[in-house]
Amino acid sequence: MKKYFVLLLFIVYACNQTQKQPIGEIVIDTEEIIAIPFDSLKIINFQYIPLETNADVLIASVEKMLVLDNRIYVADFFTAQSLFVFDFQGKLLFKINHVGKGPGEYIQFIDFNVTESGDIYLWDIAQQKLIKYSENGIFLSEKTMNLKFLNFMMFPNNRMYVNQTYENENFSKDLAYYEWNTGKCHQILPITLSDQLKLTRFEVHYFFQSPHACYFLQRFSNIIYRLEEQEVVPYIEIENMPLPPKSIIERWKKDSKEMFLEQKYLKNLTSVYESIDYITFVMYFMLPRQLIFQKKTNKCFQVSDLYEKTGSYTIQACNGNTYFSIIETDLMSTLNVIYKNAHEMQLSNKEQLLELEEESNPVIALFQFEIP
């Protein structure tokens, strides 16, 4: 049965495209998105978590963050080449930093995943191996893979989805299901024109994981896919979305600067996270637009003042109804937002926040919100 769900998805997708019928379980019309005025979004239960900073814990940039079971997982793929695991007080619990060629070691890991049981998987693209660590960062096992890919998502029973497989230096599949026992890779979504042309990527990863929901996004697409253990579902469809035509994408290949400055066409849907009451995601044109879909009303809202309220433009994780954003401290303007909030909200760790400097590790903002 599992071999046929991919084919069924494509048949349903193709038929609906021909009939111009919505294919998503949730349909959001961009012309009906409600802009929330600056003072109408109520931020509650707000706090900052400064991540511990010392000689052994130096984070140059955060390429990926997960929040699961009261732990914050932060990956710096390219500078520290480490995965840092913090508690909700910002204290380092442990880090995985095993650069090398031996068992449990990697040369360049470019993605990680954490399962419901707490097992940690790191993908070393240089040696084409998937390394498994315990919930405490102890090396358990590794598997040499017979394919290259950029991102992955693990499900129970070693069920695994991969993004952007490639052969002979060319991308071959955008989304595929990998059979753990046989090593076979089954295409679910074909590679897009933008990846055939190797346009600059806006994101390091295109899988987005919440405690009870996982999503996948294609570039220059108005569909958000939900990943289940046994199927992939076109879950959210954005209507009246200006997508770049083939001629524009081909032009961007010749002039990447034009692609970054373009304001008319959607360049990315990203950062999809589902909480108890909301689904949040970001639309990228030239600048990010943070959107919040309210489940109980089926209404979608655009938030324009998240930076002024938190210090971050977008939501980057969730747990329950609590949202998390990464705040890099390398800009004085961002530090000023933190200082301002520390004073006005009388946060419990106010003194610690006022001591932050541009060399400090990132700060995590935790908050909930209420939409009127």
LOROZA-975360 format. One line per 2 residues: number of its first residue (from 1); their letters; for each residue x negated, y, z negated of N, C-alpha, C. Coordinates in steps of 0.02 Angstrom, whole numbers, plus 50000, padded with zeros to 5 digits. Atoms other than C-alpha are relative to their C-alpha. Layout:
<recs>
NUM> A> X/Y/Z/X/Y/Z/X/Y/Z | ...
</recs>
This chain:
<recs>
1> MK> 49958/49939/50000/50000/50000/50000/49957/50062/50000 | 50039/49939/50008/49863/50122/49955/49969/50022/50065
3> KY> 50031/49982/49937/49795/50117/50133/50045/50042/50043 | 49953/49969/49954/49952/50193/50205/50026/50068/49977
5> FV> 49973/49937/50023/49991/50344/50098/49971/50059/50038 | 50031/49947/49961/49869/50449/50198/50037/50009/50066
7> LL> 49965/49996/49936/49956/50407/50362/50069/50031/49991 | 49934/49974/50014/50126/50444/50287/49997/50076/49990
9> LF> 50007/49928/50012/50065/50614/50228/49993/50038/50065 | 50010/49966/49936/50008/50659/50403/50062/50000/50043
11> IV> 49939/50003/49961/50170/50601/50484/50050/50052/49975 | 49955/49951/50029/50274/50705/50365/49977/50070/50015
13> YA> 50028/49934/49987/50158/50853/50386/50010/50020/50073 | 49995/49983/49929/50158/50845/50576/50072/50013/50020
15> CN> 49929/49989/49983/50347/50828/50589/50025/50066/49974 | 49976/49937/50030/50378/50972/50472/49970/50061/50035
17> QT> 50031/49944/49965/50253/51082/50563/50036/50013/50066 | 49966/49992/49937/50343/51049/50727/50067/50033/49991
19> QK> 49933/49973/50013/50511/51091/50651/49997/50067/49964 | 50010/49937/50036/50438/51243/50561/50038/50000/49934
21> QP> 49968/50005/50065/50512/51180/50398/49948/50002/49945 | 50048/50000/50056/50428/51211/50230/49981/49929/49981
23> IG> 50022/50066/50020/50324/51063/50176/49982/49996/49926 | 50018/50001/50071/50280/51115/49998/50060/49990/49955
25> EI> 49947/50007/50050/50381/51066/49846/50018/50068/49970 | 49990/49931/50022/50360/51247/49791/49983/50045/50059
27> VI> 50011/49954/49945/50378/51382/49923/49999/50071/49972 | 50008/49931/50023/50315/51558/49886/49996/50046/50060
29> DT> 50000/49952/49945/50356/51699/50006/49960/50062/49978 | 50043/49943/50020/50221/51834/50001/50039/50066/49998
31> EE> 49960/49938/50000/50355/51965/50038/50044/50006/49938 | 49959/49998/50060/50443/51919/49876/49958/49999/49936
33> II> 50044/49998/50059/50292/51925/49760/50011/50066/49963 | 49984/49941/50041/50326/52045/49617/49935/50027/49968
35> AI> 50058/49969/50031/50188/52166/49567/50017/50021/49929 | 49989/49984/50070/50175/52182/49379/49966/50067/49984
37> PF> 50030/49936/50019/50148/52363/49321/49946/49991/49947 | 50058/50005/50043/49991/52397/49221/50018/49981/49928
39> DS> 49985/50010/50071/50075/52400/49050/50052/49946/49987 | 49946/50049/50009/50203/52262/49081/49976/49930/49984
41> LK> 50027/50066/50016/50090/52110/49068/49974/50001/49928 | 50018/50001/50071/50079/52072/48883/49950/49943/49987
43> II> 50051/50048/50018/49917/51986/48832/50005/49985/49926 | 49994/50018/50070/49933/51889/48670/49948/49947/49982
45> NF> 50048/50049/50026/49822/51779/48561/49932/50006/50035 | 50061/49985/49962/49671/51862/48640/49939/49992/49956
47> QY> 50064/50003/50035/49493/51822/48589/49944/49991/50050 | 50061/50011/49961/49316/51820/48656/49958/49946/49965
49> IP> 50047/50049/50026/49196/51675/48636/49932/50013/50032 | 50067/49992/49973/49014/51729/48660/49963/49933/49998
51> LE> 50036/50064/49999/48917/51575/48716/49931/50009/49970 | 50064/49998/50035/48765/51538/48610/49943/50015/50048
53> TN> 50058/49981/49959/48606/51617/48678/49936/49989/49960 | 50066/50008/50028/48431/51557/48636/49954/49972/50054
55> AD> 50049/50021/49950/48275/51493/48723/50020/49936/50035 | 49978/50064/49970/48356/51323/48755/50067/50006/50034
57> VL> 49934/49991/49971/48523/51395/48811/50001/50065/50039 | 50002/49941/49957/48497/51517/48953/50038/49985/50064
59> IA> 49957/50012/49942/48632/51526/49087/49992/50059/50048 | 50009/49947/49950/48590/51624/49245/50066/50017/50033
61> SV> 49934/49989/49969/48761/51601/49326/50043/49938/49989 | 49952/50055/50011/48916/51496/49302/50030/49981/50067
63> EK> 49972/50022/49937/48956/51396/49458/50065/49962/49991 | 49938/50037/50013/49092/51290/49378/50011/49995/49925
65> ML> 49982/50007/50071/49185/51283/49212/50062/49955/49995 | 49942/50040/50017/49304/51153/49140/50014/50009/49926
67> VL> 49980/49997/50071/49401/51163/48976/50044/49940/49987 | 49964/50062/50016/49457/50995/48907/49987/49981/49927
69> DN> 50006/50027/50069/49492/50933/48729/49955/50043/49956 | 50036/49953/50044/49426/51088/48640/49926/50004/50015
71> RI> 50069/49992/49977/49265/51085/48739/49998/50044/50062 | 50010/49958/49941/49200/51210/48866/49938/49975/50036
73> YV> 50054/50026/49960/49093/51135/49004/49979/50054/50051 | 50025/49946/49957/48984/51261/49096/49940/49974/50040
75> AD> 50054/50024/49957/48874/51216/49245/49963/50057/50033 | 50045/49956/49963/48726/51316/49309/49961/49954/50046
77> FF> 50028/50050/49955/48682/51213/49463/49929/50017/50023 | 50058/49984/49960/48539/51310/49539/49941/50031/49961
79> TA> 50055/49970/50038/48438/51402/49405/49982/49957/49940 | 50012/50044/50058/48453/51309/49240/50004/49927/50018
81> QS> 49989/50069/49979/48505/51151/49334/50024/49957/49941 | 49977/50033/50062/48601/51103/49178/50076/50005/49994
83> LF> 49931/49997/50022/48773/51063/49113/50000/50012/49925 | 49997/49982/50070/48807/51149/48947/50070/49986/49973
85> VF> 49936/50016/50031/48945/51091/48830/50005/50037/49933 | 49991/49959/50060/49010/51213/48698/50065/49983/49965
87> DF> 49936/50003/50035/49142/51209/48563/50036/50067/50007 | 49960/49939/49992/49276/51343/48546/49974/50058/49958
89> QG> 50034/49945/50034/49161/51446/48435/49940/50024/50040 | 50056/49982/49958/49033/51457/48575/49935/49966/49981
91> KL> 50060/50035/50022/48910/51342/48486/49985/49942/50049 | 50019/50054/49954/48813/51224/48600/50004/49933/49964
93> LF> 49996/50068/50026/48859/51043/48567/49943/49957/50028 | 50056/50033/49967/48735/50972/48693/49995/50026/50072
95> KI> 50007/49984/49929/48668/50999/48867/49970/49940/50036 | 50029/50052/49958/48626/50881/49009/49951/50035/50047
97> NH> 50053/49969/49959/48460/50931/49088/49947/49946/50011 | 50044/50057/49987/48374/50779/49162/49977/50001/50072
99> VG> 50025/49994/49932/48284/50834/49319/49944/49950/50011 | 50050/50050/49985/48185/50694/49397/50027/49947/50047
101> KG> 49981/50053/49953/48194/50534/49498/50015/49933/49966 | 49988/50062/50035/48219/50405/49362/50074/49988/49985
103> PG> 49931/50014/50019/48378/50324/49293/50029/50057/49958 | 49968/49946/50037/48499/50457/49232/49973/50068/50016
105> EY> 50030/49936/49982/48397/50594/49315/50024/50021/50069 | 49977/49973/49936/48442/50707/49460/49950/50051/50025
107> IQ> 50041/49948/49969/48352/50821/49582/50041/50063/50010 | 49956/49942/49991/48498/50935/49626/50073/49979/49993
109> FI> 49929/50015/50006/48671/50911/49554/50040/50062/50019 | 49961/49944/49974/48803/51018/49639/50074/49995/49981
111> DF> 49932/50004/50025/48963/50959/49555/50001/49954/49939 | 49990/50045/50056/49025/50877/49396/50075/49993/49988
113> NV> 49931/50013/50016/49187/50805/49331/50003/49966/49932 | 49990/50031/50065/49254/50751/49161/50067/49964/50001
115> TE> 49939/50040/49998/49382/50612/49146/50040/50009/49935 | 49959/49995/50060/49524/50599/49020/49968/49967/49940
117> SG> 50033/50034/50055/49418/50480/48916/49939/50038/49975 | 50057/49960/50021/49280/50610/48906/49935/49984/50036
119> DI> 50060/50016/49962/49155/50526/49022/49984/50056/50049 | 50024/49945/49958/49050/50650/49121/49965/49970/50061
121> YL> 50032/50022/49938/49001/50623/49303/49966/50059/50033 | 50038/49950/49964/48865/50722/49392/49984/49973/50069
123> WD> 50016/50020/49932/48840/50716/49581/49934/50031/50021 | 50066/49979/49976/48658/50724/49636/49998/49990/50075
125> IA> 49997/50005/49927/48666/50764/49821/49933/49983/50030 | 50067/50013/49972/48478/50752/49845/49985/49925/50002
127> QQ> 50012/50072/50003/48471/50569/49792/50063/49959/50016 | 49937/50032/49984/48652/50531/49841/50021/49950/49946
129> KL> 49977/50044/50053/48696/50460/49672/50045/50036/49951 | 49952/49976/50049/48837/50483/49549/49979/49973/49932
131> IK> 50027/50019/50065/48776/50482/49369/50054/50007/49947 | 49949/50001/50053/48889/50437/49223/49968/50008/49932
133> YS> 50023/49989/50068/48860/50503/49047/50060/49992/49952 | 49947/50006/50051/48958/50475/48886/50026/50068/49981
135> EN> 49971/49937/50022/49064/50608/48804/49951/50041/49959 | 50052/49964/50037/48908/50654/48704/49937/50011/50042
137> GI> 50056/49986/49955/48794/50666/48855/49947/49946/50004 | 50047/50056/49997/48711/50496/48840/50007/49965/50068
139> FL> 49999/50033/49935/48664/50415/49006/50029/49929/49993 | 49968/50066/50001/48773/50262/49042/49984/49958/50062
141> SE> 50011/50038/49939/48755/50212/49224/49995/50048/50059 | 50001/49960/49940/48732/50275/49401/50016/49957/50060
143> KT> 49980/50036/49940/48794/50228/49573/49971/50038/50060 | 50025/49971/49938/48701/50259/49736/50055/49997/50052
145> MN> 49945/49996/49953/48826/50318/49865/49975/49993/50072 | 50018/50009/49930/48826/50277/50050/50025/50057/50044
147> LK> 49979/49941/49962/48888/50450/50100/49980/50063/49963 | 50013/49935/50030/48855/50633/50070/50065/50040/49998
149> FL> 49941/49956/50007/48988/50755/50009/49981/50058/49955 | 50016/49941/50041/48997/50922/49921/50033/49998/49932
151> NF> 49963/50000/50063/49131/50900/49787/50037/49934/49991 | 49963/50062/50013/49226/50758/49703/50047/50009/49942
153> MM> 49954/50001/50056/49368/50721/49584/50012/49928/49980 | 49993/50069/50025/49374/50565/49475/50068/49992/49966
155> FP> 49938/50020/50033/49535/50479/49421/49987/49934/49964 | 50010/50064/50034/49559/50326/49309/49988/49943/50049
157> NN> 50015/50061/49961/49501/50156/49373/49956/50015/50061 | 50049/49983/49948/49362/50236/49476/50032/50023/50065
159> RM> 49970/49971/49940/49484/50314/49598/49970/50069/50011 | 50042/49942/49988/49388/50453/49681/50018/50035/50065
161> YV> 49991/49960/49940/49425/50594/49803/49936/50041/50011 | 50060/49962/49983/49284/50683/49895/50019/50054/50051
163> NQ> 49989/49942/49956/49276/50849/49988/49939/50011/50043 | 50052/49984/49951/49175/50888/50144/49944/49949/50002
165> TY> 50051/50050/49985/49087/50727/50184/49965/50022/50064 | 50034/49983/49938/48956/50746/50317/49950/49946/50020
167> EN> 50043/50049/49969/48855/50639/50435/49958/50036/50053 | 50046/49970/49951/48703/50688/50540/50002/50077/49997
169> EN> 50001/49928/50013/48707/50862/50461/50063/50037/50022 | 49937/49969/49981/48886/50894/50520/50056/49974/49955
171> FS> 49944/50020/50041/49043/50893/50414/50047/49955/50040 | 49958/50048/49965/49159/50748/50456/50071/49996/49972
173> KD> 49934/50004/50031/49305/50745/50332/50005/50055/49947 | 49992/49947/50050/49376/50886/50226/50024/49971/49934
175> LA> 49977/50035/50060/49469/50775/50102/50005/49926/50016 | 49999/50072/49988/49446/50588/50087/50006/49962/49934
177> YY> 49997/50045/50058/49480/50444/49969/49944/49950/50006 | 50058/50046/50000/49327/50341/49922/50017/49937/49962
179> EW> 49989/50065/50033/49348/50156/49884/49937/49980/49963 | 50058/50011/50043/49232/50124/49739/49968/49932/50012
181> NT> 50027/50068/49994/49213/49937/49766/49971/49985/50069 | 50022/50015/49932/49194/49933/49955/49954/50053/50030
183> GK> 50040/49946/49972/49110/50100/49986/50031/50032/50061 | 49967/49971/49941/49236/50143/50122/50030/50068/49982
185> CH> 49975/49932/50010/49292/50323/50144/50056/50012/50050 | 49941/49993/49959/49468/50356/50210/50021/50074/50004
187> QI> 49983/49930/49991/49510/50525/50284/50073/50014/49981 | 49933/49975/50016/49659/50619/50213/50013/50064/50039
189> LP> 49995/49938/49962/49630/50791/50288/49938/50008/50043 | 50058/49993/49956/49518/50822/50439/49961/50064/49985
191> IT> 50042/49941/50009/49377/50948/50440/50031/50059/50037 | 49971/49940/49970/49430/51125/50480/49950/50033/50048
193> LS> 50042/49965/49952/49364/51237/50618/49946/50041/49963 | 50048/49958/50036/49281/51351/50490/49940/49960/49975
195> DQ> 50056/50041/50023/49177/51206/50424/49963/49968/50059 | 50036/50021/49940/49138/51141/50598/49950/50054/50021
197> LK> 50044/49945/49981/49064/51313/50630/49952/50019/49943 | 50043/49988/50059/48983/51312/50456/50001/50073/49978
199> LT> 49993/49933/50027/49051/51479/50403/49981/50002/49926 | 50018/49992/50071/48992/51546/50236/50058/49982/49955
201> RF> 49949/50021/50048/49087/51466/50093/50009/50055/49947 | 49985/49952/50053/49173/51580/49967/49998/49968/49931
203> EV> 49997/50036/50063/49179/51446/49833/49947/49945/49998 | 50045/50057/50009/49059/51318/49762/50038/49935/50002
205> HY> 49959/50061/50001/49201/51193/49740/50072/50016/50019 | 49931/49990/49977/49378/51167/49805/50049/49952/49966
207> FF> 49956/50037/50045/49448/51046/49675/50008/50042/49937 | 49987/49961/50060/49530/51129/49525/50040/49957/49951
209> QS> 49975/50048/50049/49568/51031/49367/50028/50034/49939 | 49968/49981/50063/49690/51068/49227/50010/49935/49960
211> PH> 49993/50061/50039/49724/50946/49084/50048/49949/50030 | 49951/50048/49975/49875/50869/49173/50015/50010/50074
213> AC> 49988/49989/49929/49859/50926/49354/49933/50015/50035 | 50060/49988/49961/49725/50926/49489/50022/50024/50070
215> YF> 49982/49971/49936/49731/51029/49648/49940/50003/50047 | 50051/49994/49948/49637/51038/49812/50022/50053/50050
217> LQ> 49986/49946/49953/49624/51184/49934/49957/49994/50062 | 50038/49994/49938/49573/51196/50116/49988/50073/50015
219> RF> 50015/49931/49981/49492/51352/50183/50048/50023/50054 | 49956/49968/49951/49602/51471/50282/50066/49961/50008
221> SN> 49937/50038/49999/49757/51370/50236/50048/50031/49950 | 49949/49975/50045/49921/51420/50155/50032/49945/49958
223> II> 49974/50057/50037/49947/51249/50076/49954/49984/49941 | 50036/50024/50058/49894/51198/49900/50022/49928/49988
225> YR> 49986/50071/50007/49881/51009/49881/49991/49978/49927 | 50006/50030/50067/49913/50917/49719/49975/49929/50006
227> LE> 50029/50067/49999/49809/50762/49687/50031/49958/49945 | 49976/50050/50047/49892/50613/49605/49955/49939/50006
229> EQ> 50043/50059/49999/49810/50447/49565/50011/49960/50064 | 49985/50042/49942/49898/50363/49712/50019/50039/50063
231> EV> 49979/49962/49941/49939/50506/49832/49976/50072/49996 | 50015/49928/49994/49903/50682/49893/50063/50033/50027
233> VP> 49936/49969/49984/50053/50797/49901/49990/50074/50019 | 49999/49927/49986/50072/50966/49991/50048/50032/49950
235> YI> 49959/49982/50058/50134/51049/49832/50025/50072/50002 | 49981/49929/49996/50135/51239/49856/49986/50025/50070
237> EI> 50008/49970/49934/50163/51326/50021/50012/50075/49995 | 49995/49927/50001/50134/51512/50043/50026/50023/50068
239> EN> 49970/49977/49937/50250/51585/50175/49979/50072/50015 | 50017/49932/49977/50216/51742/50279/49929/50020/49979
241> MP> 50069/49989/50017/50032/51723/50246/49960/50013/50063 | 50038/49986/49939/49919/51807/50377/49935/49959/50003
243> LP> 50058/50044/49994/49798/51668/50424/49960/50019/50063 | 50040/49981/49942/49652/51703/50542/50008/49950/50058
245> PK> 49996/50045/49943/49676/51632/50718/49931/49974/50020 | 50063/50031/49978/49544/51527/50804/49951/50052/50026
247> SI> 50045/49950/49970/49474/51677/50900/49965/50041/49946 | 50029/49961/50055/49445/51773/50737/49948/49959/49963
249> IE> 50047/50043/50035/49361/51625/50651/49936/49992/50041 | 50059/50006/49957/49245/51603/50800/49960/50065/50001
251> RW> 50035/49936/50002/49205/51788/50795/49962/50009/49935 | 50033/49996/50065/49163/51776/50610/49936/49960/49999
253> KK> 50061/50040/49997/49035/51643/50652/49942/50044/50025 | 50052/49956/49973/48940/51777/50749/49985/50059/49955
255> DS> 50008/49941/50043/48965/51913/50619/50031/49985/49932 | 49974/50019/50066/48982/51851/50439/50018/50061/49959
257> KE> 49984/49939/50037/48983/52029/50373/50072/50021/50014 | 49932/49982/49982/49145/52061/50467/50050/49957/49961
259> MF> 49956/50044/50038/49222/51910/50380/50009/50024/49928 | 49996/49977/50069/49182/51978/50208/50039/50065/49994
261> LE> 49967/49934/50004/49250/52152/50248/50071/49998/50026 | 49933/50005/49972/49408/52091/50335/50053/50002/49945
263> QK> 49947/49994/50049/49565/52141/50239/50067/49972/50023 | 49935/50020/49972/49704/52081/50354/50016/49927/49987
265> YL> 49987/50072/50002/49682/51892/50346/49979/49969/49933 | 50018/50039/50060/49680/51770/50201/49935/49963/50014
267> KN> 50063/50037/49993/49506/51700/50174/49996/49941/49953 | 50003/50056/50047/49535/51588/50027/50060/50000/49953
269> LT> 49961/50011/50060/49660/51518/49905/49954/49963/49953 | 50048/50030/50046/49565/51470/49749/50026/50003/49928
271> SV> 49988/49996/50072/49566/51445/49560/50073/49984/49982 | 49932/50022/50014/49730/51347/49546/50001/49962/49934
273> YE> 49997/50032/50066/49772/51302/49366/50072/49999/49977 | 49931/50008/50022/49932/51237/49291/50003/49992/49924
275> SI> 49987/50003/50071/49988/51269/49113/50070/49974/49988 | 49933/50024/50015/50149/51223/49025/50053/50042/50035
277> DY> 49949/49955/49973/50243/51375/49090/49984/50030/50068 | 50019/49963/49939/50144/51440/49239/49952/49959/50043
279> IT> 50054/50021/49955/50038/51398/49390/49966/50064/50024 | 50036/49940/49980/49904/51527/49423/49953/49983/50058
281> FV> 50048/50009/49946/49800/51548/49581/49980/50068/50027 | 50028/49938/49974/49701/51678/49675/50001/49999/50076
283> MY> 50005/49990/49928/49719/51743/49853/49943/50048/50013 | 50055/49956/49981/49562/51816/49929/50012/50029/50069
285> FM> 50005/49964/49937/49573/51947/50063/49930/50031/49999 | 50066/49974/50013/49429/52068/50038/49986/49997/49925
287> LP> 50005/50004/50073/49462/52071/49851/50048/49947/49975 | 49956/50052/50026/49542/51939/49740/50066/50029/49975
289> RQ> 49934/49982/50026/49728/51948/49699/50023/49943/49955 | 49979/50051/50048/49777/51854/49541/50075/49993/50000
291> LI> 49929/50013/49997/49948/51773/49558/50020/49951/49945 | 49973/50042/50053/50057/51692/49425/50069/49977/50021
293> FQ> 49935/50028/49983/50200/51575/49470/50034/49977/49936 | 49963/50017/50061/50329/51562/49331/50048/49943/50015
295> KK> 49962/50061/49984/50404/51387/49329/50075/50008/49987 | 49930/50000/50019/50568/51425/49242/50043/50045/50044
297> TN> 49962/49955/49957/50617/51565/49362/49985/49991/50074 | 50023/50008/49931/50526/51508/49521/49981/50067/50032
299> KC> 50022/49935/49976/50461/51686/49536/49923/50004/49997 | 50072/49992/49998/50284/51736/49582/49982/50073/49988
301> FQ> 50019/49933/50019/50196/51888/49509/49926/50012/50017 | 50069/49981/49989/50037/51981/49555/49977/50045/49944
303> VS> 50029/49962/50056/49927/52047/49415/49942/50041/50027 | 50053/49957/49974/49817/52195/49455/49954/50028/49946
305> DL> 50038/49967/50054/49750/52245/49285/49966/49950/49953 | 50030/50050/50044/49674/52084/49218/49930/50021/49979
307> YE> 50068/49979/50018/49499/52158/49223/50001/50051/49943 | 49996/49949/50052/49548/52308/49118/50019/49970/49932
309> KT> 49976/50030/50063/49630/52195/48990/49951/49948/49972 | 50042/50055/50023/49499/52055/48983/49926/50009/50017
311> GS> 50069/49996/49976/49341/52100/49080/49988/49953/50057 | 50006/50046/49943/49374/51969/49215/50058/50012/50048
313> YT> 49948/49988/49950/49470/51984/49378/50046/49940/50008 | 49961/50061/49985/49532/51803/49384/49999/49951/49941
315> IQ> 49995/50055/50048/49585/51655/49278/49959/49941/50028 | 50044/50052/49975/49462/51510/49288/50006/49933/49964
317> AC> 49985/50064/50033/49532/51373/49174/50061/50009/49957 | 49944/49996/50048/49679/51331/49063/50003/49937/49959
319> NG> 49991/50057/50045/49723/51217/48919/50064/50014/49960 | 49935/49985/50030/49904/51206/48860/50028/50062/50034
321> NT> 49980/49936/49972/49966/51385/48883/49947/50053/49990 | 50055/49953/50009/49797/51463/48849/49957/50001/50063
323> YF> 50041/49991/49940/49696/51534/48993/49930/50023/49982 | 50070/49986/50012/49509/51556/49007/49970/50035/50060
325> SI> 50036/49966/49948/49401/51675/49106/49927/50007/49980 | 50072/49991/50011/49213/51687/49125/49983/50074/50009
327> IE> 50020/49930/49995/49140/51858/49092/49924/50004/49999 | 50073/49992/49996/48962/51886/49152/49982/50066/49966
329> TD> 50018/49941/50040/48873/52011/49040/49944/50042/50032 | 50057/49966/49969/48746/52074/49168/50017/50070/50025
331> LM> 49981/49933/49980/48845/52232/49207/50023/50040/49939 | 49983/49959/50057/48860/52374/49082/50074/50017/49999
333> ST> 49929/49983/49996/49035/52416/49145/50043/49944/49969 | 49963/50056/50029/49094/52241/49096/49990/49998/49925
335> LN> 50012/49998/50072/49011/52253/48926/50041/50054/49967 | 49960/49946/50028/49102/52417/48899/50073/49978/49989
337> VI> 49932/50026/50009/49269/52327/48924/50002/49956/49937 | 50002/50043/50060/49218/52199/48792/49995/50043/49937
339> YK> 50007/49956/50059/49162/52336/48671/50067/50035/49984 | 49937/49964/50009/49325/52430/48699/50052/49954/49968
341> NA> 49951/50047/50027/49433/52276/48667/49983/49980/49928 | 50021/50019/50068/49330/52229/48514/50022/50053/49950
343> HE> 49980/49945/50045/49367/52401/48438/50076/50004/49994 | 49928/49987/50000/49549/52419/48489/50039/49941/49970
345> MQ> 49963/50059/50023/49603/52240/48447/49976/49976/49932 | 50028/50021/50064/49496/52225/48291/49990/49924/49997
347> LS> 50013/50072/49996/49439/52052/48344/49957/49977/49942 | 50034/50026/50059/49373/51941/48206/49924/49998/50008
349> NK> 50072/50001/49988/49201/51929/48288/49975/50065/50030 | 50014/49933/49972/49192/52115/48325/49925/50015/49998
351> EQ> 50070/49982/50007/49015/52138/48259/49956/49960/50048 | 50037/50042/49954/48950/51992/48361/50007/50024/50072
353> LL> 49987/49976/49932/49030/52062/48518/49963/50066/50014 | 50033/49936/49990/48956/52235/48492/49924/49993/50007
355> EL> 50072/50012/49994/48782/52157/48488/49982/49970/50068 | 50014/50030/49935/48799/52083/48663/49959/50048/50043
357> EE> 50042/49961/49954/48672/52140/48792/50005/49969/50070 | 49997/50024/49931/48651/52120/48979/49963/49934/50010
359> ES> 50036/50063/49996/48533/51973/48947/50036/49943/49964 | 49964/50052/50037/48661/51880/48842/50033/49951/50047
361> NP> 49962/50049/49961/48745/51723/48903/50071/50024/50011 | 49932/49978/49986/48919/51739/48976/50046/49995/49938
363> VI> 49948/50002/50052/49071/51769/48865/50062/49969/50031 | 49937/50031/49977/49230/51666/48880/50058/50038/49968
365> AL> 49940/49968/50026/49395/51759/48864/50056/49948/49996 | 49941/50043/50010/49543/51660/48793/50061/50045/49990
367> FQ> 49940/49959/50009/49718/51728/48806/50061/49962/50025 | 49936/50020/49973/49900/51694/48835/50035/50063/50024
369> FE> 49965/49941/49977/50022/51808/48921/50075/49988/50003 | 49927/50003/49994/50206/51848/48927/50021/50045/50057
371> IP> 49975/49962/49943/50294/51905/49085/50072/50020/49984 | 49933/49978/50019/50450/52011/49054/50053/49972/50049
</recs>
